[in-house]
Amino acid sequence: MTDHSEPGVTELDPVIHAQARLRVVSALSVLRDDDRISFPRLQESLRMTAGNLSVHLRKLEDAGYVEVTKTHHGRTPATLVRLTRRGRLAFDDYTAALRALLDPQGGS
Amino acid sequence: MTPTEDAPSSDSPSFDAPSSAEAPPVDPAESLALIARERANLGRELTPDPRLMYWPWGFAWLVGFTLFFLRFGPDGRVFVDLPAWLPLLTLTLLFITAGIVTGIAGGRVSRRITGPSNRQSLMYGLSWSIAFTAFSVVFAQFSSVLPEAQAGLLWAGGMVALTGALHMAGGAIWDDRNLFLLGAWTSVINIVGVLVGPGWHSLIVAVAGGGGMLVAGLIGWLRLR
């Protein structure tokens, strides 16, 4: 996203351009670096079905934007999610591109 | 913005596709609004209710120190002839209650996250306990050799100063201007109270200090809603 003359829609990251995945990445962007959130808590915040969220997380994971780890809290298994550095960069680029689309004269 | 079933993925991203889970939002402004909404949603879940974090302490200060003022007024005056042990007992019980409420409210939110933030919260919580223990031990060495009014001022003034300092530090750690301002305010009114002297210090801390916490809780809550 270095070319900031005429940032067209084609420059927008297709991975997070889908609304559901944009919502997932937006929510995760609230977390501080290296903090992880449990899958059910994220699901509750996003109001998505578990299946739906899993599908989108897998696509984001494939792109290297999120990291999903399985762990144990005592005896109960827990799935934790975090935004990777790459995911955060992609999110920042995406929001910058959106702002540039809204205000082409302003700096990116 | 209800989540919908997966639609087949579109090859080229554009803003004119129909709205669905795979499709983008209709326009950039809507996308930005969507981003802000999701960030606010999760942000709210990860922030303890400011009312539970501030109001129990504000109430404790307001009631506890008012009792101190009424029983141990300026120049040894007794406005209300309460049993001498009542103000300290009340303040202690209210502090314990506030500590439990804040601990539960903060802990519940803290558990929603796994990572460096947990450690940070734990260290901040321990700072309070350790610092208050240290101050208590220091003050206990001197309270027996001081006149009652001065000993009371030492304890109250010292503890309020410590509270102000820890709130300012908390504001710095979490980049929370509200919390920092509360700490600075508490520190300033404490200095004024200590300089004005015993008795008045209790009244100032009760009204301005306790009131400051009630206001901080209200502001925090209004911002989150």
Contacts between the chains, C-beta under 8 A, distances in Angstrom:
chain1	res1	chain2	res2	distance
A	9	B	13	6.2
A	9	B	14	5.2
A	9	B	15	5.7
A	10	B	12	6.6
A	10	B	13	7.0
A	10	B	14	7.9
A	12	B	13	5.0
A	12	B	24	7.8
A	13	B	13	7.7
A	14	B	12	7.7
A	14	B	13	4.8
A	17	B	13	3.9
A	17	B	24	4.9
A	18	B	9	7.2
A	18	B	21	6.7
A	18	B	22	4.8
A	18	B	23	6.9
A	18	B	24	6.6
A	19	B	19	6.9
A	19	B	20	7.3
A	19	B	21	6.1
A	19	B	22	7.5
A	19	B	23	6.2
A	19	B	24	5.9
A	19	B	25	5.3
A	19	B	34	7.1
A	20	B	3	6.4
A	20	B	21	4.0
A	20	B	22	7.0
A	22	B	24	7.5
A	22	B	25	7.4
A	22	B	31	6.6
A	22	B	34	6.5
A	22	B	35	6.8
A	23	B	1	8.0
A	23	B	34	6.4
A	23	B	38	4.9
A	26	B	34	7.0
A	26	B	35	4.3
A	26	B	36	8.0
A	26	B	38	3.9
A	26	B	39	5.5
A	27	B	38	4.5
A	27	B	39	6.8
A	27	B	41	6.7
A	27	B	42	4.3
A	28	B	42	7.8
A	29	B	39	6.4
A	30	B	39	5.2
A	30	B	42	4.7
A	30	B	43	5.0
A	30	B	46	6.7
A	31	B	42	7.9
A	31	B	46	7.8
A	31	B	113	7.0
A	31	B	115	7.8
A	32	B	115	7.4
A	32	B	116	6.8
A	32	B	117	5.7
A	33	B	116	7.6
A	34	B	115	5.0
A	34	B	116	5.3
A	35	B	113	5.0
A	35	B	114	7.1
A	35	B	115	3.6
A	35	B	116	6.3
A	35	B	117	5.0
A	36	B	113	7.0
A	36	B	114	4.6
A	36	B	115	5.3
A	37	B	42	7.7
A	37	B	112	6.6
A	37	B	113	6.1
A	37	B	114	7.6
A	38	B	112	7.0
A	38	B	114	7.5
A	41	B	45	7.0
A	41	B	112	5.2
A	42	B	42	7.5
A	44	B	45	7.6
A	45	B	38	7.6
A	45	B	41	5.1
A	45	B	42	4.5
A	45	B	45	5.5
A	46	B	3	7.3
A	46	B	38	6.9
A	46	B	41	7.6
A	47	B	2	7.5
A	47	B	3	6.3
A	48	B	3	4.4
A	49	B	3	6.8
A	52	B	3	5.7
A	52	B	5	7.4
A	52	B	6	6.9
A	52	B	21	7.0
A	55	B	6	6.0
A	56	B	21	7.8
A	71	B	114	7.9
A	80	B	114	5.6
A	82	B	115	7.4
A	95	B	32	7.0
A	95	B	35	6.3
A	98	B	28	4.4
A	98	B	31	5.3
A	98	B	32	5.4
A	98	B	35	8.0
A	99	B	28	7.7
A	99	B	32	7.2
A	101	B	28	4.3
A	102	B	28	5.1
A	102	B	29	6.1
A	102	B	32	7.5
